[in-house]
Amino acid sequence: MLNIHSTHSRRIDRQMPPRSEKHANFRRLAVGRTDQVLEALRKLSNLSSANYEFEDSEVEKIFDAIEAGVEEARGRFRRGLTKRGRFTL
């Protein structure tokens, strides 16, 4: 009889070696570029301090543009699309 514990299942992440030089380049660049995006989001969130004034509609426009950009980037990984747009307030 199999005894299964219903405690937390733990995922074991292992660092897999790159499959090719192109894959190694992707991984190296992806880490740096992801860090840049996260740093930019952190800086953007600094605008929420009392040192600045903003309207809710402006904040919604910013995050709508960010979410659209994330979906576009995700789609390019899925479909290889090359469409690009600029953000303005």
PyMOL Python script that loads the backbone (N, CA, C, O; Angstrom):
from pymol import cmd

cmd.read_pdbstr("""\
ATOM      1  N   MET A   1       0.830  -1.167   0.000  1.00  0.00           N
ATOM      2  CA  MET A   1       0.000   0.000   0.000  1.00  0.00           C
ATOM      3  C   MET A   1       0.882   1.240   0.000  1.00  0.00           C
ATOM      4  O   MET A   1       1.856   1.307   0.750  1.00  0.00           O
ATOM      5  N   LEU A   2       0.554   2.215  -0.826  1.00  0.00           N
ATOM      6  CA  LEU A   2       1.327   3.436  -0.977  1.00  0.00           C
ATOM      7  C   LEU A   2       0.867   4.460   0.049  1.00  0.00           C
ATOM      8  O   LEU A   2      -0.325   4.748   0.152  1.00  0.00           O
ATOM      9  N   ASN A   3       1.796   5.001   0.796  1.00  0.00           N
ATOM     10  CA  ASN A   3       1.493   6.001   1.806  1.00  0.00           C
ATOM     11  C   ASN A   3       1.858   7.382   1.254  1.00  0.00           C
ATOM     12  O   ASN A   3       3.034   7.677   1.042  1.00  0.00           O
ATOM     13  N   ILE A   4       0.859   8.217   1.023  1.00  0.00           N
ATOM     14  CA  ILE A   4       1.087   9.550   0.479  1.00  0.00           C
ATOM     15  C   ILE A   4       0.772  10.564   1.563  1.00  0.00           C
ATOM     16  O   ILE A   4      -0.321  10.570   2.128  1.00  0.00           O
ATOM     17  N   HIS A   5       1.734  11.414   1.845  1.00  0.00           N
ATOM     18  CA  HIS A   5       1.536  12.462   2.842  1.00  0.00           C
ATOM     19  C   HIS A   5       0.975  13.684   2.142  1.00  0.00           C
ATOM     20  O   HIS A   5       1.445  14.049   1.064  1.00  0.00           O
ATOM     21  N   SER A   6      -0.018  14.321   2.735  1.00  0.00           N
ATOM     22  CA  SER A   6      -0.651  15.479   2.116  1.00  0.00           C
ATOM     23  C   SER A   6      -0.022  16.798   2.566  1.00  0.00           C
ATOM     24  O   SER A   6      -0.651  17.854   2.499  1.00  0.00           O
ATOM     25  N   THR A   7       1.232  16.719   3.026  1.00  0.00           N
ATOM     26  CA  THR A   7       1.919  17.966   3.379  1.00  0.00           C
ATOM     27  C   THR A   7       2.337  18.658   2.096  1.00  0.00           C
ATOM     28  O   THR A   7       1.920  18.266   1.006  1.00  0.00           O
ATOM     29  N   HIS A   8       3.138  19.660   2.224  1.00  0.00           N
ATOM     30  CA  HIS A   8       3.545  20.448   1.067  1.00  0.00           C
ATOM     31  C   HIS A   8       4.385  19.620   0.100  1.00  0.00           C
ATOM     32  O   HIS A   8       5.329  18.937   0.498  1.00  0.00           O
ATOM     33  N   SER A   9       4.020  19.697  -1.172  1.00  0.00           N
ATOM     34  CA  SER A   9       4.864  19.065  -2.168  1.00  0.00           C
ATOM     35  C   SER A   9       5.974  20.044  -2.502  1.00  0.00           C
ATOM     36  O   SER A   9       5.726  21.242  -2.637  1.00  0.00           O
ATOM     37  N   ARG A  10       7.149  19.564  -2.631  1.00  0.00           N
ATOM     38  CA  ARG A  10       8.308  20.413  -2.837  1.00  0.00           C
ATOM     39  C   ARG A  10       8.864  20.185  -4.227  1.00  0.00           C
ATOM     40  O   ARG A  10       9.134  19.054  -4.629  1.00  0.00           O
ATOM     41  N   ARG A  11       9.033  21.291  -4.960  1.00  0.00           N
ATOM     42  CA  ARG A  11       9.600  21.223  -6.294  1.00  0.00           C
ATOM     43  C   ARG A  11      11.111  21.373  -6.178  1.00  0.00           C
ATOM     44  O   ARG A  11      11.605  22.287  -5.518  1.00  0.00           O
ATOM     45  N   ILE A  12      11.817  20.494  -6.805  1.00  0.00           N
ATOM     46  CA  ILE A  12      13.275  20.558  -6.780  1.00  0.00           C
ATOM     47  C   ILE A  12      13.736  21.174  -8.089  1.00  0.00           C
ATOM     48  O   ILE A  12      13.556  20.593  -9.159  1.00  0.00           O
ATOM     49  N   ASP A  13      14.339  22.367  -7.994  1.00  0.00           N
ATOM     50  CA  ASP A  13      14.864  23.033  -9.176  1.00  0.00           C
ATOM     51  C   ASP A  13      16.329  22.676  -9.333  1.00  0.00           C
ATOM     52  O   ASP A  13      17.134  22.836  -8.416  1.00  0.00           O
ATOM     53  N   ARG A  14      16.642  22.200 -10.491  1.00  0.00           N
ATOM     54  CA  ARG A  14      18.027  21.888 -10.786  1.00  0.00           C
ATOM     55  C   ARG A  14      18.515  22.785 -11.898  1.00  0.00           C
ATOM     56  O   ARG A  14      17.778  23.060 -12.845  1.00  0.00           O
ATOM     57  N   GLN A  15      19.717  23.234 -11.799  1.00  0.00           N
ATOM     58  CA  GLN A  15      20.317  24.053 -12.832  1.00  0.00           C
ATOM     59  C   GLN A  15      20.756  23.138 -13.962  1.00  0.00           C
ATOM     60  O   GLN A  15      21.698  22.360 -13.815  1.00  0.00           O
ATOM     61  N   MET A  16      20.070  23.237 -15.086  1.00  0.00           N
ATOM     62  CA  MET A  16      20.383  22.399 -16.235  1.00  0.00           C
ATOM     63  C   MET A  16      21.435  23.106 -17.086  1.00  0.00           C
ATOM     64  O   MET A  16      21.367  24.321 -17.275  1.00  0.00           O
ATOM     65  N   PRO A  17      22.397  22.359 -17.595  1.00  0.00           N
ATOM     66  CA  PRO A  17      23.403  22.993 -18.455  1.00  0.00           C
ATOM     67  C   PRO A  17      22.760  23.419 -19.772  1.00  0.00           C
ATOM     68  O   PRO A  17      21.810  22.784 -20.231  1.00  0.00           O
ATOM     69  N   PRO A  18      23.273  24.495 -20.388  1.00  0.00           N
ATOM     70  CA  PRO A  18      22.728  24.928 -21.674  1.00  0.00           C
ATOM     71  C   PRO A  18      22.898  23.834 -22.721  1.00  0.00           C
ATOM     72  O   PRO A  18      23.861  23.068 -22.695  1.00  0.00           O
ATOM     73  N   ARG A  19      21.938  23.780 -23.646  1.00  0.00           N
ATOM     74  CA  ARG A  19      21.976  22.757 -24.687  1.00  0.00           C
ATOM     75  C   ARG A  19      22.869  23.157 -25.854  1.00  0.00           C
ATOM     76  O   ARG A  19      23.302  22.299 -26.623  1.00  0.00           O
ATOM     77  N   SER A  20      23.149  24.451 -25.995  1.00  0.00           N
ATOM     78  CA  SER A  20      23.955  24.930 -27.098  1.00  0.00           C
ATOM     79  C   SER A  20      24.503  26.302 -26.739  1.00  0.00           C
ATOM     80  O   SER A  20      24.147  26.872 -25.707  1.00  0.00           O
ATOM     81  N   GLU A  21      25.360  26.823 -27.585  1.00  0.00           N
ATOM     82  CA  GLU A  21      25.879  28.163 -27.367  1.00  0.00           C
ATOM     83  C   GLU A  21      24.748  29.190 -27.457  1.00  0.00           C
ATOM     84  O   GLU A  21      24.734  30.159 -26.698  1.00  0.00           O
ATOM     85  N   LYS A  22      23.803  28.986 -28.377  1.00  0.00           N
ATOM     86  CA  LYS A  22      22.655  29.897 -28.494  1.00  0.00           C
ATOM     87  C   LYS A  22      21.823  29.873 -27.218  1.00  0.00           C
ATOM     88  O   LYS A  22      21.345  30.914 -26.768  1.00  0.00           O
ATOM     89  N   HIS A  23      21.651  28.704 -26.640  1.00  0.00           N
ATOM     90  CA  HIS A  23      20.887  28.600 -25.400  1.00  0.00           C
ATOM     91  C   HIS A  23      21.633  29.266 -24.252  1.00  0.00           C
ATOM     92  O   HIS A  23      21.019  29.931 -23.417  1.00  0.00           O
ATOM     93  N   ALA A  24      22.944  29.095 -24.202  1.00  0.00           N
ATOM     94  CA  ALA A  24      23.750  29.747 -23.167  1.00  0.00           C
ATOM     95  C   ALA A  24      23.640  31.260 -23.296  1.00  0.00           C
ATOM     96  O   ALA A  24      23.519  31.957 -22.289  1.00  0.00           O
ATOM     97  N   ASN A  25      23.681  31.781 -24.529  1.00  0.00           N
ATOM     98  CA  ASN A  25      23.539  33.220 -24.754  1.00  0.00           C
ATOM     99  C   ASN A  25      22.162  33.704 -24.317  1.00  0.00           C
ATOM    100  O   ASN A  25      22.041  34.752 -23.683  1.00  0.00           O
ATOM    101  N   PHE A  26      21.122  32.941 -24.657  1.00  0.00           N
ATOM    102  CA  PHE A  26      19.767  33.298 -24.244  1.00  0.00           C
ATOM    103  C   PHE A  26      19.692  33.414 -22.725  1.00  0.00           C
ATOM    104  O   PHE A  26      19.186  34.405 -22.197  1.00  0.00           O
ATOM    105  N   ARG A  27      20.189  32.418 -22.037  1.00  0.00           N
ATOM    106  CA  ARG A  27      20.113  32.410 -20.572  1.00  0.00           C
ATOM    107  C   ARG A  27      20.864  33.581 -19.975  1.00  0.00           C
ATOM    108  O   ARG A  27      20.366  34.229 -19.055  1.00  0.00           O
ATOM    109  N   ARG A  28      22.053  33.864 -20.482  1.00  0.00           N
ATOM    110  CA  ARG A  28      22.867  34.965 -19.969  1.00  0.00           C
ATOM    111  C   ARG A  28      22.146  36.288 -20.185  1.00  0.00           C
ATOM    112  O   ARG A  28      22.039  37.093 -19.259  1.00  0.00           O
ATOM    113  N   LEU A  29      21.654  36.519 -21.388  1.00  0.00           N
ATOM    114  CA  LEU A  29      20.964  37.771 -21.698  1.00  0.00           C
ATOM    115  C   LEU A  29      19.621  37.880 -20.981  1.00  0.00           C
ATOM    116  O   LEU A  29      19.246  38.964 -20.536  1.00  0.00           O
ATOM    117  N   ALA A  30      18.900  36.776 -20.866  1.00  0.00           N
ATOM    118  CA  ALA A  30      17.580  36.790 -20.222  1.00  0.00           C
ATOM    119  C   ALA A  30      17.691  37.197 -18.755  1.00  0.00           C
ATOM    120  O   ALA A  30      16.850  37.945 -18.256  1.00  0.00           O
ATOM    121  N   VAL A  31      18.704  36.720 -18.072  1.00  0.00           N
ATOM    122  CA  VAL A  31      18.876  37.076 -16.658  1.00  0.00           C
ATOM    123  C   VAL A  31      19.122  38.573 -16.522  1.00  0.00           C
ATOM    124  O   VAL A  31      18.474  39.239 -15.714  1.00  0.00           O
ATOM    125  N   GLY A  32      20.046  39.099 -17.300  1.00  0.00           N
ATOM    126  CA  GLY A  32      20.350  40.531 -17.218  1.00  0.00           C
ATOM    127  C   GLY A  32      19.173  41.402 -17.602  1.00  0.00           C
ATOM    128  O   GLY A  32      18.886  42.393 -16.931  1.00  0.00           O
ATOM    129  N   ARG A  33      18.491  41.041 -18.677  1.00  0.00           N
ATOM    130  CA  ARG A  33      17.369  41.855 -19.142  1.00  0.00           C
ATOM    131  C   ARG A  33      16.185  41.774 -18.192  1.00  0.00           C
ATOM    132  O   ARG A  33      15.478  42.762 -17.999  1.00  0.00           O
ATOM    133  N   THR A  34      15.962  40.612 -17.599  1.00  0.00           N
ATOM    134  CA  THR A  34      14.890  40.479 -16.613  1.00  0.00           C
ATOM    135  C   THR A  34      15.197  41.333 -15.390  1.00  0.00           C
ATOM    136  O   THR A  34      14.310  41.994 -14.849  1.00  0.00           O
ATOM    137  N   ASP A  35      16.448  41.319 -14.959  1.00  0.00           N
ATOM    138  CA  ASP A  35      16.845  42.173 -13.837  1.00  0.00           C
ATOM    139  C   ASP A  35      16.606  43.646 -14.160  1.00  0.00           C
ATOM    140  O   ASP A  35      16.172  44.404 -13.292  1.00  0.00           O
ATOM    141  N   GLN A  36      16.884  44.063 -15.400  1.00  0.00           N
ATOM    142  CA  GLN A  36      16.655  45.456 -15.802  1.00  0.00           C
ATOM    143  C   GLN A  36      15.170  45.811 -15.748  1.00  0.00           C
ATOM    144  O   GLN A  36      14.804  46.893 -15.289  1.00  0.00           O
ATOM    145  N   VAL A  37      14.321  44.906 -16.212  1.00  0.00           N
ATOM    146  CA  VAL A  37      12.872  45.152 -16.180  1.00  0.00           C
ATOM    147  C   VAL A  37      12.395  45.279 -14.742  1.00  0.00           C
ATOM    148  O   VAL A  37      11.632  46.190 -14.419  1.00  0.00           O
ATOM    149  N   LEU A  38      12.835  44.381 -13.882  1.00  0.00           N
ATOM    150  CA  LEU A  38      12.417  44.423 -12.480  1.00  0.00           C
ATOM    151  C   LEU A  38      12.916  45.686 -11.785  1.00  0.00           C
ATOM    152  O   LEU A  38      12.208  46.258 -10.957  1.00  0.00           O
ATOM    153  N   GLU A  39      14.128  46.123 -12.115  1.00  0.00           N
ATOM    154  CA  GLU A  39      14.667  47.358 -11.552  1.00  0.00           C
ATOM    155  C   GLU A  39      13.858  48.565 -12.044  1.00  0.00           C
ATOM    156  O   GLU A  39      13.577  49.481 -11.272  1.00  0.00           O
ATOM    157  N   ALA A  40      13.485  48.563 -13.324  1.00  0.00           N
ATOM    158  CA  ALA A  40      12.670  49.651 -13.866  1.00  0.00           C
ATOM    159  C   ALA A  40      11.308  49.699 -13.176  1.00  0.00           C
ATOM    160  O   ALA A  40      10.799  50.785 -12.897  1.00  0.00           O
ATOM    161  N   LEU A  41      10.715  48.548 -12.898  1.00  0.00           N
ATOM    162  CA  LEU A  41       9.437  48.511 -12.178  1.00  0.00           C
ATOM    163  C   LEU A  41       9.587  49.045 -10.755  1.00  0.00           C
ATOM    164  O   LEU A  41       8.705  49.739 -10.250  1.00  0.00           O
ATOM    165  N   ARG A  42      10.703  48.717 -10.117  1.00  0.00           N
ATOM    166  CA  ARG A  42      10.960  49.234  -8.774  1.00  0.00           C
ATOM    167  C   ARG A  42      11.062  50.755  -8.811  1.00  0.00           C
ATOM    168  O   ARG A  42      10.504  51.441  -7.955  1.00  0.00           O
ATOM    169  N   LYS A  43      11.776  51.279  -9.808  1.00  0.00           N
ATOM    170  CA  LYS A  43      11.905  52.729  -9.942  1.00  0.00           C
ATOM    171  C   LYS A  43      10.553  53.372 -10.244  1.00  0.00           C
ATOM    172  O   LYS A  43      10.234  54.437  -9.715  1.00  0.00           O
ATOM    173  N   LEU A  44       9.771  52.731 -11.085  1.00  0.00           N
ATOM    174  CA  LEU A  44       8.438  53.238 -11.395  1.00  0.00           C
ATOM    175  C   LEU A  44       7.593  53.312 -10.125  1.00  0.00           C
ATOM    176  O   LEU A  44       6.871  54.286  -9.914  1.00  0.00           O
ATOM    177  N   SER A  45       7.681  52.302  -9.296  1.00  0.00           N
ATOM    178  CA  SER A  45       6.873  52.282  -8.071  1.00  0.00           C
ATOM    179  C   SER A  45       7.283  53.391  -7.113  1.00  0.00           C
ATOM    180  O   SER A  45       6.491  53.791  -6.261  1.00  0.00           O
ATOM    181  N   ASN A  46       8.513  53.895  -7.238  1.00  0.00           N
ATOM    182  CA  ASN A  46       8.931  55.026  -6.401  1.00  0.00           C
ATOM    183  C   ASN A  46       8.081  56.270  -6.667  1.00  0.00           C
ATOM    184  O   ASN A  46       7.990  57.150  -5.812  1.00  0.00           O
ATOM    185  N   LEU A  47       7.461  56.348  -7.842  1.00  0.00           N
ATOM    186  CA  LEU A  47       6.607  57.491  -8.170  1.00  0.00           C
ATOM    187  C   LEU A  47       5.321  57.507  -7.349  1.00  0.00           C
ATOM    188  O   LEU A  47       4.569  58.481  -7.396  1.00  0.00           O
ATOM    189  N   SER A  48       5.066  56.449  -6.607  1.00  0.00           N
ATOM    190  CA  SER A  48       3.862  56.396  -5.779  1.00  0.00           C
ATOM    191  C   SER A  48       4.038  57.143  -4.460  1.00  0.00           C
ATOM    192  O   SER A  48       3.096  57.240  -3.674  1.00  0.00           O
ATOM    193  N   SER A  49       5.231  57.670  -4.212  1.00  0.00           N
ATOM    194  CA  SER A  49       5.472  58.361  -2.940  1.00  0.00           C
ATOM    195  C   SER A  49       4.769  59.720  -2.909  1.00  0.00           C
ATOM    196  O   SER A  49       4.276  60.212  -3.923  1.00  0.00           O
ATOM    197  N   ALA A  50       4.742  60.297  -1.733  1.00  0.00           N
ATOM    198  CA  ALA A  50       4.087  61.598  -1.539  1.00  0.00           C
ATOM    199  C   ALA A  50       4.831  62.735  -2.242  1.00  0.00           C
ATOM    200  O   ALA A  50       4.328  63.858  -2.286  1.00  0.00           O
ATOM    201  N   ASN A  51       6.005  62.469  -2.787  1.00  0.00           N
ATOM    202  CA  ASN A  51       6.761  63.491  -3.509  1.00  0.00           C
ATOM    203  C   ASN A  51       6.156  63.810  -4.869  1.00  0.00           C
ATOM    204  O   ASN A  51       6.554  64.779  -5.514  1.00  0.00           O
ATOM    205  N   TYR A  52       5.205  63.006  -5.303  1.00  0.00           N
ATOM    206  CA  TYR A  52       4.609  63.152  -6.633  1.00  0.00           C
ATOM    207  C   TYR A  52       3.093  63.183  -6.521  1.00  0.00           C
ATOM    208  O   TYR A  52       2.509  62.655  -5.575  1.00  0.00           O
ATOM    209  N   GLU A  53       2.469  63.816  -7.511  1.00  0.00           N
ATOM    210  CA  GLU A  53       1.020  63.788  -7.627  1.00  0.00           C
ATOM    211  C   GLU A  53       0.680  63.086  -8.929  1.00  0.00           C
ATOM    212  O   GLU A  53       1.371  63.246  -9.936  1.00  0.00           O
ATOM    213  N   PHE A  54      -0.392  62.307  -8.896  1.00  0.00           N
ATOM    214  CA  PHE A  54      -0.813  61.583 -10.095  1.00  0.00           C
ATOM    215  C   PHE A  54      -2.303  61.335 -10.024  1.00  0.00           C
ATOM    216  O   PHE A  54      -2.912  61.364  -8.954  1.00  0.00           O
ATOM    217  N   GLU A  55      -2.868  61.093 -11.176  1.00  0.00           N
ATOM    218  CA  GLU A  55      -4.283  60.746 -11.251  1.00  0.00           C
ATOM    219  C   GLU A  55      -4.405  59.245 -11.442  1.00  0.00           C
ATOM    220  O   GLU A  55      -3.548  58.613 -12.059  1.00  0.00           O
ATOM    221  N   ASP A  56      -5.481  58.683 -10.904  1.00  0.00           N
ATOM    222  CA  ASP A  56      -5.715  57.245 -11.047  1.00  0.00           C
ATOM    223  C   ASP A  56      -5.725  56.826 -12.516  1.00  0.00           C
ATOM    224  O   ASP A  56      -5.234  55.752 -12.863  1.00  0.00           O
ATOM    225  N   SER A  57      -6.281  57.672 -13.370  1.00  0.00           N
ATOM    226  CA  SER A  57      -6.349  57.330 -14.796  1.00  0.00           C
ATOM    227  C   SER A  57      -4.951  57.222 -15.410  1.00  0.00           C
ATOM    228  O   SER A  57      -4.725  56.412 -16.309  1.00  0.00           O
ATOM    229  N   GLU A  58      -4.013  58.041 -14.921  1.00  0.00           N
ATOM    230  CA  GLU A  58      -2.634  57.972 -15.417  1.00  0.00           C
ATOM    231  C   GLU A  58      -1.974  56.668 -14.990  1.00  0.00           C
ATOM    232  O   GLU A  58      -1.276  56.026 -15.774  1.00  0.00           O
ATOM    233  N   VAL A  59      -2.204  56.284 -13.735  1.00  0.00           N
ATOM    234  CA  VAL A  59      -1.644  55.031 -13.221  1.00  0.00           C
ATOM    235  C   VAL A  59      -2.219  53.847 -14.001  1.00  0.00           C
ATOM    236  O   VAL A  59      -1.488  52.926 -14.366  1.00  0.00           O
ATOM    237  N   GLU A  60      -3.517  53.874 -14.251  1.00  0.00           N
ATOM    238  CA  GLU A  60      -4.141  52.788 -15.021  1.00  0.00           C
ATOM    239  C   GLU A  60      -3.555  52.711 -16.420  1.00  0.00           C
ATOM    240  O   GLU A  60      -3.325  51.616 -16.935  1.00  0.00           O
ATOM    241  N   LYS A  61      -3.310  53.859 -17.041  1.00  0.00           N
ATOM    242  CA  LYS A  61      -2.744  53.881 -18.388  1.00  0.00           C
ATOM    243  C   LYS A  61      -1.336  53.287 -18.392  1.00  0.00           C
ATOM    244  O   LYS A  61      -0.969  52.542 -19.301  1.00  0.00           O
ATOM    245  N   ILE A  62      -0.559  53.621 -17.377  1.00  0.00           N
ATOM    246  CA  ILE A  62       0.801  53.076 -17.256  1.00  0.00           C
ATOM    247  C   ILE A  62       0.749  51.549 -17.162  1.00  0.00           C
ATOM    248  O   ILE A  62       1.444  50.849 -17.898  1.00  0.00           O
ATOM    249  N   PHE A  63      -0.084  51.042 -16.245  1.00  0.00           N
ATOM    250  CA  PHE A  63      -0.099  49.595 -16.033  1.00  0.00           C
ATOM    251  C   PHE A  63      -0.798  48.845 -17.158  1.00  0.00           C
ATOM    252  O   PHE A  63      -0.480  47.682 -17.408  1.00  0.00           O
ATOM    253  N   ASP A  64      -1.734  49.479 -17.835  1.00  0.00           N
ATOM    254  CA  ASP A  64      -2.309  48.865 -19.039  1.00  0.00           C
ATOM    255  C   ASP A  64      -1.234  48.696 -20.107  1.00  0.00           C
ATOM    256  O   ASP A  64      -1.177  47.666 -20.779  1.00  0.00           O
ATOM    257  N   ALA A  65      -0.372  49.722 -20.262  1.00  0.00           N
ATOM    258  CA  ALA A  65       0.707  49.650 -21.249  1.00  0.00           C
ATOM    259  C   ALA A  65       1.726  48.575 -20.871  1.00  0.00           C
ATOM    260  O   ALA A  65       2.204  47.840 -21.734  1.00  0.00           O
ATOM    261  N   ILE A  66       2.053  48.484 -19.593  1.00  0.00           N
ATOM    262  CA  ILE A  66       3.004  47.463 -19.134  1.00  0.00           C
ATOM    263  C   ILE A  66       2.432  46.067 -19.372  1.00  0.00           C
ATOM    264  O   ILE A  66       3.122  45.186 -19.886  1.00  0.00           O
ATOM    265  N   GLU A  67       1.171  45.869 -18.996  1.00  0.00           N
ATOM    266  CA  GLU A  67       0.540  44.560 -19.197  1.00  0.00           C
ATOM    267  C   GLU A  67       0.460  44.200 -20.676  1.00  0.00           C
ATOM    268  O   GLU A  67       0.658  43.044 -21.047  1.00  0.00           O
ATOM    269  N   ALA A  68       0.167  45.196 -21.528  1.00  0.00           N
ATOM    270  CA  ALA A  68       0.131  44.939 -22.969  1.00  0.00           C
ATOM    271  C   ALA A  68       1.520  44.567 -23.475  1.00  0.00           C
ATOM    272  O   ALA A  68       1.656  43.686 -24.324  1.00  0.00           O
ATOM    273  N   GLY A  69       2.548  45.232 -22.962  1.00  0.00           N
ATOM    274  CA  GLY A  69       3.920  44.908 -23.348  1.00  0.00           C
ATOM    275  C   GLY A  69       4.320  43.509 -22.931  1.00  0.00           C
ATOM    276  O   GLY A  69       4.994  42.802 -23.680  1.00  0.00           O
ATOM    277  N   VAL A  70       3.908  43.103 -21.735  1.00  0.00           N
ATOM    278  CA  VAL A  70       4.200  41.745 -21.260  1.00  0.00           C
ATOM    279  C   VAL A  70       3.503  40.724 -22.154  1.00  0.00           C
ATOM    280  O   VAL A  70       4.101  39.720 -22.540  1.00  0.00           O
ATOM    281  N   GLU A  71       2.243  40.982 -22.479  1.00  0.00           N
ATOM    282  CA  GLU A  71       1.507  40.046 -23.343  1.00  0.00           C
ATOM    283  C   GLU A  71       2.119  39.988 -24.744  1.00  0.00           C
ATOM    284  O   GLU A  71       2.186  38.918 -25.350  1.00  0.00           O
ATOM    285  N   GLU A  72       2.564  41.135 -25.256  1.00  0.00           N
ATOM    286  CA  GLU A  72       3.212  41.153 -26.572  1.00  0.00           C
ATOM    287  C   GLU A  72       4.503  40.327 -26.544  1.00  0.00           C
ATOM    288  O   GLU A  72       4.754  39.525 -27.443  1.00  0.00           O
ATOM    289  N   ALA A  73       5.317  40.531 -25.502  1.00  0.00           N
ATOM    290  CA  ALA A  73       6.571  39.784 -25.389  1.00  0.00           C
ATOM    291  C   ALA A  73       6.299  38.287 -25.256  1.00  0.00           C
ATOM    292  O   ALA A  73       6.968  37.471 -25.890  1.00  0.00           O
ATOM    293  N   ARG A  74       5.315  37.930 -24.428  1.00  0.00           N
ATOM    294  CA  ARG A  74       4.955  36.520 -24.260  1.00  0.00           C
ATOM    295  C   ARG A  74       4.502  35.938 -25.601  1.00  0.00           C
ATOM    296  O   ARG A  74       4.873  34.820 -25.959  1.00  0.00           O
ATOM    297  N   GLY A  75       3.707  36.700 -26.329  1.00  0.00           N
ATOM    298  CA  GLY A  75       3.230  36.251 -27.633  1.00  0.00           C
ATOM    299  C   GLY A  75       4.350  36.044 -28.623  1.00  0.00           C
ATOM    300  O   GLY A  75       4.298  35.118 -29.432  1.00  0.00           O
ATOM    301  N   ARG A  76       5.366  36.893 -28.573  1.00  0.00           N
ATOM    302  CA  ARG A  76       6.506  36.723 -29.489  1.00  0.00           C
ATOM    303  C   ARG A  76       7.231  35.418 -29.202  1.00  0.00           C
ATOM    304  O   ARG A  76       7.730  34.772 -30.124  1.00  0.00           O
ATOM    305  N   PHE A  77       7.295  35.030 -27.959  1.00  0.00           N
ATOM    306  CA  PHE A  77       7.911  33.737 -27.643  1.00  0.00           C
ATOM    307  C   PHE A  77       7.050  32.600 -28.179  1.00  0.00           C
ATOM    308  O   PHE A  77       7.568  31.563 -28.593  1.00  0.00           O
ATOM    309  N   ARG A  78       5.748  32.797 -28.171  1.00  0.00           N
ATOM    310  CA  ARG A  78       4.838  31.750 -28.646  1.00  0.00           C
ATOM    311  C   ARG A  78       4.711  31.741 -30.164  1.00  0.00           C
ATOM    312  O   ARG A  78       4.600  30.676 -30.771  1.00  0.00           O
ATOM    313  N   ARG A  79       4.726  32.931 -30.787  1.00  0.00           N
ATOM    314  CA  ARG A  79       4.432  33.014 -32.219  1.00  0.00           C
ATOM    315  C   ARG A  79       5.506  33.676 -33.051  1.00  0.00           C
ATOM    316  O   ARG A  79       5.421  33.646 -34.279  1.00  0.00           O
ATOM    317  N   GLY A  80       6.517  34.276 -32.436  1.00  0.00           N
ATOM    318  CA  GLY A  80       7.567  34.936 -33.189  1.00  0.00           C
ATOM    319  C   GLY A  80       7.143  36.264 -33.816  1.00  0.00           C
ATOM    320  O   GLY A  80       7.655  36.630 -34.874  1.00  0.00           O
ATOM    321  N   LEU A  81       6.214  36.995 -33.183  1.00  0.00           N
ATOM    322  CA  LEU A  81       5.750  38.269 -33.721  1.00  0.00           C
ATOM    323  C   LEU A  81       6.811  39.352 -33.531  1.00  0.00           C
ATOM    324  O   LEU A  81       7.661  39.240 -32.648  1.00  0.00           O
ATOM    325  N   THR A  82       6.764  40.406 -34.362  1.00  0.00           N
ATOM    326  CA  THR A  82       7.764  41.472 -34.272  1.00  0.00           C
ATOM    327  C   THR A  82       7.156  42.862 -34.120  1.00  0.00           C
ATOM    328  O   THR A  82       7.866  43.849 -34.309  1.00  0.00           O
ATOM    329  N   LYS A  83       5.876  42.980 -33.788  1.00  0.00           N
ATOM    330  CA  LYS A  83       5.206  44.266 -33.643  1.00  0.00           C
ATOM    331  C   LYS A  83       5.760  45.033 -32.436  1.00  0.00           C
ATOM    332  O   LYS A  83       6.002  44.446 -31.381  1.00  0.00           O
ATOM    333  N   ARG A  84       5.960  46.353 -32.599  1.00  0.00           N
ATOM    334  CA  ARG A  84       6.482  47.171 -31.506  1.00  0.00           C
ATOM    335  C   ARG A  84       5.758  48.511 -31.484  1.00  0.00           C
ATOM    336  O   ARG A  84       5.478  49.088 -32.535  1.00  0.00           O
ATOM    337  N   GLY A  85       5.454  49.004 -30.287  1.00  0.00           N
ATOM    338  CA  GLY A  85       4.795  50.290 -30.132  1.00  0.00           C
ATOM    339  C   GLY A  85       5.494  51.122 -29.071  1.00  0.00           C
ATOM    340  O   GLY A  85       6.306  50.597 -28.308  1.00  0.00           O
ATOM    341  N   ARG A  86       5.191  52.409 -29.013  1.00  0.00           N
ATOM    342  CA  ARG A  86       5.777  53.320 -28.029  1.00  0.00           C
ATOM    343  C   ARG A  86       4.708  53.723 -27.014  1.00  0.00           C
ATOM    344  O   ARG A  86       3.526  53.809 -27.348  1.00  0.00           O
ATOM    345  N   PHE A  87       5.127  53.966 -25.787  1.00  0.00           N
ATOM    346  CA  PHE A  87       4.214  54.385 -24.735  1.00  0.00           C
ATOM    347  C   PHE A  87       4.240  55.904 -24.613  1.00  0.00           C
ATOM    348  O   PHE A  87       5.307  56.516 -24.643  1.00  0.00           O
ATOM    349  N   THR A  88       3.059  56.511 -24.473  1.00  0.00           N
ATOM    350  CA  THR A  88       2.947  57.935 -24.158  1.00  0.00           C
ATOM    351  C   THR A  88       1.811  58.129 -23.171  1.00  0.00           C
ATOM    352  O   THR A  88       0.861  57.347 -23.139  1.00  0.00           O
ATOM    353  N   LEU A  89       1.914  59.155 -22.383  1.00  0.00           N
ATOM    354  CA  LEU A  89       0.838  59.493 -21.435  1.00  0.00           C
ATOM    355  C   LEU A  89      -0.112  60.454 -22.072  1.00  0.00           C
ATOM    356  O   LEU A  89      -1.088  60.865 -21.444  1.00  0.00           O
TER     357      LEU A  89
END
""", "prot")
cmd.dss("prot")
cmd.show_as("cartoon", "prot")
cmd.util.cbc("prot")
cmd.orient("prot")
